[in-house]
């Protein structure tokens, strides 16, 4: 008979399968969604493996099983320790790729200096590289350190560093969008969907990594005292809910790349506006001149000797 943790895993797997299937359909001509698809597939496979692996409590522990030991056992089976930290680099790669593309297009559209563009590029790239480094170390620790308690403590430290890297990336992108918004307000309003994606998805990744931090530290110091129900609630709210919302946002903004290629210069917009819409003084002068010409044409009488010219090319 399935217990509460296994029932929740089945629910996670069904929900992620639904969103991953939609992303697979959408990524046929939108390659920037591929990292999110791979991420969803790996989670589904990992959950399926957890449901079918043959290591029940009776096989792992020969002594009588207490309630606290059961709570610790099912908490240790969670993907937040050995799978989600390392594969979350796929999410970050898709986010950073969209961020750099948007920065490149906005740089060309707003005539930002190359120095500022390089600064933003390097800040975003360095946060991504740091995230990959910390995620890799947290994954390799379980194969290097023998003590399970030391594994969890060191892994929690590096997962915390992952959270700081993702949060720094989110704050950097929000600051960049804020500065662009206030320098070219009329232009940025036309890209509301892109702004929603670039604000929401990094923030959801930060919430997700924050959930990994919370659960990793709770497992280190309170895994035996934490009821399974509370663990399931925390895991659902802080880990799997952000994942689902992130994938739903990707589905909603799946045409991000197509819109990013349609940006054009703000200076050209101003030039077109200045040509098509004359300033008020020019409009007044033009109206006055037109009125004077119309009045002169009405009052002027042609001379008596005036005869219309018969225009013909044949002499």
Buried (B, 14 or more C-beta within 10 A) or exposed (E): EEEEBBEBBEEBBEBBBEBBEBBBEBBEEBEBBBBBBBBBBBBBEBBBEBEEEEEEEEEEEEEEEEEEBBBBBBBBBBBBBBBBBBBBBBBBBBBBBBBBBBBBBBBEBBEBEEEEBEEBBEBBBBBBEBBBBBBBBBBEBBEEBEEEEEBBBBBBBBBBBBBBBBBBBBBBBBEBBEEBBEEBEEBBEEBEEBBBBBBBBBBBBBBBBBBBBBBBBBBBEBBBEBEBEEBBEBBBEBBBBBBBBBBBBBBEBBBBBEBBEEBEEBEEBEEEEEEEEEEEEEEEEEEEEEEEEEEEEEEEEEEEEEEEEEEEEEE
